Amino acid sequence: MRVVIYHQGALGDFLLLLPVLEGMARLRPGFRADFWSKREHVSLLSGKDYLGDFYPLDGPLAAALLDDGRWEKFPLPDFILRADSIFIFGQEGARTIAQRLSGRLGGRAHWVRSFPGPGDSGVHAGDFIAKQVAALGWPHRQVFRALEPPLSEVSAARGVLERLGAGERPVVIHPGSGGMRKIWPLRCWTDLVERLRREFRVPVLLSEGPADECIAEFFREMGRAGTAVVRGLSTAGLSALLSLGRLFIGSDSGVSHLAAAVGTPALVLFGPTDPEVWAPRGDEVRIIRGSWNEKEVAARGPAEDCSPSASEVIAQAAELLG
């Protein structure tokens, strides 16, 4: 059984798909998946026995299938022609690709909406995907199996920790997110870092991602105050570094999903978004719900009014740190 997985979404969306793929692989002996997706996302699957070949999104195929004047005549590549089934994960644009491929391939291409819409509140995104896949003839249970970063990446991550003086097993904190509104106020993060170092005497490492330009000054200030900051890692390199952490604390972001996926105990802070839909999944994932608005994120001032309070986060961290 050879399938093609088309996925062009964000990291968190891709990771929510993985338990579904694991379940599909368990259902069909010899299951093999070729990925028409982002290279950095597929790099996380290097240890998976179902991993087939990789095909980049920036080739001409997707553009041709979205072109009203070209889609019917554009030559389909071998990886599409030889697939038993093709799953196109995405929103409305992906639906068009699936419909046109299905028309040319006798129904072998299927659209799966990649995350719930406004009318699907309360449905976890992973369950939402799994239900659609089951309706296409693949009934299964989602299988949660931790990602295993390559040993070469783990070795490199240990070198990064040594270079930064961040200890062998730091608490890794990723405050950023794809949207400013999802970030717990920065003064709250500052208070949390200071208390972790003072009360637990644990090394703390801040992770700065490519989407964090809006809070770059926060990382510079924390670095000047003596907190180690890591930036510029590949997705696979970040997965390895997270796997070495004794605890992860972060906002609603793809990095929080990645920490959960590699099996690191994780505390994830949710404010305006719904954890019933978007929470990372894992045996050692805890969600803390708070309330703030976007104007508070970069506001200066005391941290006593943080919601959740740093004390709440510290209490949960203490349980996970043992």
C-alpha positions in Angstrom: 0.0 0.0 0.0 1.6 3.2 -1.2 0.0 6.6 -0.5 1.0 10.2 -1.1 0.5 12.7 1.7 0.2 16.3 0.5 0.6 18.9 3.3 1.6 22.5 3.1 0.5 23.8 6.5 2.3 24.9 9.6 4.5 22.8 11.9 1.8 22.3 14.5 -0.8 21.2 11.9 1.7 18.7 10.5 2.4 17.2 13.9 -1.3 16.8 14.7 -1.5 14.7 11.5 1.2 12.2 12.7 -0.9 10.1 15.1 -3.4 9.6 12.2 -0.5 8.5 9.9 0.7 6.1 12.6 -2.8 4.6 12.9 -3.0 4.3 9.1 0.3 2.5 9.0 -0.8 0.0 11.7 -4.0 -0.7 9.7 -2.3 -1.6 6.4 0.7 -4.0 6.4 3.4 -2.6 4.1 2.0 0.9 4.3 4.4 3.4 2.8 3.9 7.2 2.5 5.5 9.5 0.1 5.4 13.1 1.2 4.6 16.0 -1.0 5.3 18.6 1.7 7.8 20.8 3.4 11.3 19.3 3.7 11.8 20.6 7.2 8.7 18.8 8.4 9.4 15.5 6.7 12.9 15.6 8.2 11.3 14.8 11.5 10.2 11.4 10.3 13.6 10.0 9.5 13.1 7.1 11.9 9.6 6.1 10.8 9.4 2.7 9.0 6.6 4.0 6.8 8.6 6.9 5.4 8.9 6.8 1.6 10.2 9.5 -0.7 10.0 13.3 -0.5 8.7 15.7 -3.1 9.0 19.4 -2.7 6.0 21.8 -2.7 7.7 24.3 -4.9 7.6 22.2 -8.1 5.1 23.0 -10.9 2.5 20.4 -10.1 0.4 22.2 -7.5 0.4 25.4 -9.5 -0.7 23.6 -12.6 -3.5 21.8 -10.8 -4.8 25.2 -9.6 -4.6 26.7 -13.1 -8.0 26.5 -14.9 -6.3 26.3 -18.3 -3.6 23.7 -17.5 -4.8 21.2 -15.0 -6.4 18.7 -17.4 -3.4 18.4 -19.6 -0.4 18.8 -17.3 1.7 15.6 -17.2 1.4 13.8 -13.8 4.7 12.6 -12.3 5.3 9.0 -11.5 4.9 9.3 -7.7 1.3 10.4 -8.3 0.5 7.8 -10.9 1.8 4.9 -8.9 0.1 5.8 -5.6 -2.8 3.6 -4.4 -4.3 6.6 -2.6 -3.5 10.3 -2.4 -4.5 12.4 0.6 -4.6 16.1 0.1 -4.5 17.8 3.5 -5.4 21.5 3.6 -8.2 24.0 3.3 -10.2 25.2 0.3 -7.2 25.5 -2.2 -6.2 21.9 -1.4 -9.8 20.8 -2.1 -9.4 22.0 -5.7 -6.2 20.0 -6.1 -7.8 16.9 -4.7 -10.9 17.2 -6.9 -8.9 17.7 -10.1 -6.5 14.9 -9.3 -9.4 12.6 -8.4 -11.0 13.3 -11.7 -7.8 12.3 -13.6 -7.0 9.3 -11.4 -10.4 7.6 -11.1 -11.1 8.7 -7.6 -7.8 7.9 -6.0 -7.2 11.4 -4.6 -9.1 12.6 -1.4 -9.4 15.9 0.3 -9.0 16.0 4.1 -9.7 19.4 5.7 -6.6 20.0 7.8 -8.2 21.7 10.8 -11.6 22.6 12.2 -13.5 25.7 11.1 -15.6 28.1 13.2 -18.6 25.7 13.2 -16.5 22.8 14.6 -15.7 24.3 18.1 -14.8 21.7 20.7 -13.5 19.1 18.3 -9.8 18.5 18.6 -7.9 19.0 15.4 -6.4 15.5 15.5 -9.8 13.9 16.0 -11.3 16.1 13.3 -8.7 14.7 10.8 -9.0 11.1 12.0 -12.8 11.2 11.5 -12.5 12.3 7.9 -9.8 9.7 7.2 -12.0 7.0 8.7 -14.9 8.1 6.5 -12.6 7.5 3.5 -12.3 3.8 4.4 -9.5 3.9 6.9 -11.1 3.4 10.3 -8.4 3.3 13.0 -7.3 4.6 16.3 -4.7 7.4 16.5 -1.4 6.0 17.6 0.8 8.4 19.7 4.4 7.3 19.3 7.2 9.8 20.1 9.4 11.1 17.4 13.0 10.0 17.7 15.5 12.6 16.5 18.5 11.2 14.6 21.5 10.5 16.8 23.6 13.0 14.7 21.1 15.8 15.6 21.1 14.8 19.3 24.9 14.9 19.4 24.8 18.4 17.7 22.2 19.6 20.2 24.4 18.5 23.1 27.2 20.6 21.6 24.8 23.6 21.4 23.9 23.2 25.1 27.6 23.1 26.0 28.5 26.1 23.9 25.7 28.1 25.5 26.5 27.0 29.0 22.9 25.8 29.3 23.5 22.6 31.2 22.9 19.0 30.1 19.1 19.0 30.7 17.7 22.6 30.9 14.2 23.8 31.2 13.5 25.0 27.6 11.1 27.9 27.2 9.7 29.0 23.9 7.6 32.1 24.5 6.8 32.9 20.9 4.0 31.9 18.6 2.8 32.5 15.1 0.5 35.2 16.4 1.3 38.0 18.9 -2.1 37.5 20.6 -1.2 33.9 21.6 1.9 35.0 23.6 1.7 35.2 27.4 2.7 38.7 28.3 6.5 39.1 28.2 6.7 40.5 31.7 5.2 37.2 32.9 7.8 35.2 31.0 10.5 37.3 32.6 9.2 36.7 36.1 8.8 33.0 35.4 12.4 32.6 34.2 13.8 34.5 37.2 11.8 32.3 39.6 12.7 29.1 38.0 16.4 29.9 38.3 16.1 31.2 41.8 13.7 28.7 43.4 14.7 25.5 41.5 18.3 26.4 40.6 17.8 24.8 37.2 19.4 25.9 33.9 16.9 27.8 31.7 17.3 28.0 27.9 15.1 30.4 25.8 14.3 29.3 22.2 13.8 32.0 19.6 12.2 31.1 16.4 12.0 32.6 12.9 8.4 33.9 13.6 9.6 35.8 16.7 10.7 39.1 15.1 7.9 40.9 16.9 9.5 40.0 20.3 13.2 40.1 19.3 13.9 42.8 21.9 12.7 40.6 24.6 15.3 37.9 23.7 18.0 40.5 23.5 17.1 41.8 27.0 17.0 38.3 28.5 20.4 37.5 26.9 21.9 40.6 28.3 20.6 39.6 31.7 22.4 36.2 31.5 19.8 33.8 30.2 21.0 31.5 27.4 19.1 32.0 24.1 19.2 29.5 21.2 18.2 30.5 17.7 18.8 29.5 14.1 18.3 25.7 14.6 16.7 23.6 11.8 13.4 21.9 12.7 15.2 18.6 13.2 17.9 20.2 15.3 15.2 21.9 17.5 13.5 18.5 17.9 16.8 17.0 19.2 17.4 19.9 21.6 13.8 19.7 23.0 14.3 15.9 23.5 17.2 16.8 25.8 15.2 19.2 28.0 14.0 18.1 31.4 10.9 20.3 30.9 9.4 22.5 28.2 7.2 25.6 28.8 5.7 27.4 25.9 2.8 29.2 24.2 0.2 27.7 21.8 2.7 27.1 19.0 4.2 24.5 16.7 7.2 24.3 18.9 5.0 23.2 21.8 3.6 20.4 19.6 7.2 19.5 18.7 8.2 19.2 22.4 5.2 17.0 23.1 6.0 14.9 20.0 9.5 14.1 21.2 8.2 13.1 24.6 9.5 16.0 26.7 7.2 16.9 29.7 5.5 20.1 28.5 3.5 22.9 30.0 1.6 24.9 27.4 -0.1 28.2 28.1 -3.3 29.0 26.3 -5.1 32.4 26.3 -7.3 33.4 23.4 -7.2 30.1 21.5 -9.1 26.9 22.5 -7.0 24.0 23.9 -9.9 21.7 23.3 -9.1 22.1 19.6 -5.4 22.9 19.5 -3.7 21.4 22.6 -0.6 19.3 21.9 -1.1 15.6 22.8 1.2 13.4 24.8 1.4 11.5 28.1 3.2 14.3 29.9 1.5 17.4 28.4 -0.3 19.8 30.8 -2.4 22.8 29.7 -2.7 25.9 31.7 -5.4 28.3 30.7 -5.2 32.1 31.2 -6.6 35.3 30.0 -4.9 38.3 28.4 -5.2 40.5 25.3 -2.8 41.4 22.6 -2.1 44.9 24.1 -0.8 43.3 27.3 1.8 41.2 25.5 4.6 43.8 25.3 3.4 46.1 28.1 5.8 47.0 30.8 5.0 46.8 34.4 4.8 44.3 37.4 3.9 40.7 36.8 1.5 40.4 39.8 -1.6 40.5 37.5 -0.5 37.8 35.1 -3.1 35.2 34.2 -2.2 32.5 34.7 0.1 33.7 37.5 3.8 32.7 37.5 3.0 30.9 40.8 0.4 28.6 39.0 3.0 27.8 36.3 5.7 27.2 38.9 3.4 24.8 40.8 2.8 22.7 37.7 6.5 22.8 36.7 7.4 21.6 40.2 5.2 18.5 39.8 6.7 17.7 36.4 10.3 18.3 37.6 9.7 15.9 40.5 
